[in-house]
Amino acid sequence: MRELVFEVLLRLSKALAAAVLGLIVWLVAVGPLGAHGTVELALLCWLSAAAFILLVEESPI
């Protein structure tokens, strides 16, 4: 049971990390790069952050 709780917390922490990283990417895109702050841009930033986390996590190095 304890391992299940840790696994759930680990998965939630990854989603939270992707949200924070996506927010940073969105702020950079909207601020210095001058993009319009749309929902589509926010979703793309979140997905790119999640993909980055997966690449770093599953890296063969």
C-alpha positions as CSV (number, residue, x, y, z in Angstrom):
1,M,0.0,0.0,0.0
2,R,2.8,2.4,0.8
3,E,4.4,1.8,-2.6
4,L,1.1,2.7,-4.3
5,V,0.9,6.0,-2.4
6,F,4.5,6.8,-3.4
7,E,3.8,6.0,-7.0
8,V,0.7,8.2,-7.0
9,L,2.7,11.1,-5.4
10,L,5.5,10.6,-8.0
11,R,3.1,10.8,-10.9
12,L,1.4,13.9,-9.4
13,S,4.7,15.6,-8.9
14,K,5.6,15.0,-12.5
15,A,2.4,16.5,-13.7
16,L,3.0,19.5,-11.4
17,A,6.5,19.9,-12.6
18,A,5.2,19.8,-16.2
19,A,2.7,22.5,-15.3
20,V,5.3,24.7,-13.7
21,L,7.8,24.3,-16.6
22,G,4.9,24.8,-19.1
23,L,4.0,28.1,-17.3
24,I,7.6,29.3,-17.6
25,V,7.7,28.4,-21.3
26,W,4.3,30.2,-21.8
27,L,5.6,33.3,-20.0
28,V,8.7,33.4,-22.2
29,A,6.6,33.0,-25.3
30,V,4.1,35.7,-24.3
31,G,6.6,38.1,-22.8
32,P,9.8,38.5,-24.7
33,L,8.7,36.6,-27.8
34,G,5.5,38.6,-28.1
35,A,3.1,35.7,-28.8
36,H,-0.6,36.1,-28.1
37,G,-1.5,34.3,-24.8
38,T,-4.1,31.8,-26.0
39,V,-5.4,28.6,-24.5
40,E,-3.8,26.7,-27.5
41,L,-0.4,28.2,-26.7
42,A,-0.8,27.2,-23.0
43,L,-1.7,23.6,-23.9
44,L,1.2,23.4,-26.4
45,C,3.6,24.8,-23.7
46,W,2.3,22.2,-21.2
47,L,2.7,19.4,-23.6
48,S,6.2,20.4,-24.6
49,A,7.2,20.6,-20.9
50,A,5.7,17.1,-20.3
51,A,7.6,15.7,-23.3
52,F,10.8,17.3,-22.0
53,I,10.3,15.7,-18.6
54,L,9.7,12.3,-20.3
55,L,12.9,12.7,-22.4
56,V,15.0,13.6,-19.4
57,E,13.5,10.8,-17.3
58,E,13.9,8.1,-20.0
59,S,17.2,9.2,-21.3
60,P,19.7,6.4,-22.1
61,I,22.6,8.5,-20.8
